[in-house]
Amino acid sequence: MADRNNPYSAPVADEEAQLARNYAGDLVDASPGIRVVHLIVDYVGFFLVLVAVFAVGGLLGTRMPPLIAYPVLIGYYLFFEGVLSATPGKLLTRSRVVSIDGSKPSFGQVLGRTFARFVPFEPFSCLSGSGWHDSWTKTRVVRRS
């Protein structure tokens, strides 16, 4: 977010700056322990969605290929983080995804976070603070204080 007193900051429309301040509120970065809760709850949620997809396929008499899991995972994160800025795990802990400045993340940032999750060992990067999917996309996971 641009500082009005900094002559070197990028120009920002007054409405845009106000929206970012309203969206940000009092935010504190989520702890590594909370991030592990997000991971576990979201894996369970993804598994339940995947089971539902296979069940619908079975009811329709269609054999679903195992690779359907990848588009389902992409859709899971794009829907929840793109629309709600929070997955079920984040909703449970009153957390959400924001841009570095506290504003709502762009679709490109959400897409980048989603595809970064396919990097091997990426879930472990959250144990040391912000995960790779945060640092690569300039986002953060925050909780209301």
ABEGO torsion letter per residue (X at the ends): XBBAABAABBBBBAAAAAAAAAAAEBBBBBBAAAAAAAAAAAAAAAAAAAAAAAAAAAAAGBBBBAAAAAAAAAAAAAAAAAAAGBBAAAAAAGBBBBBAAGBBBBAAAAAAAAAAAABBGAAAAAAAEBBAAAAAAGBBBBBBX
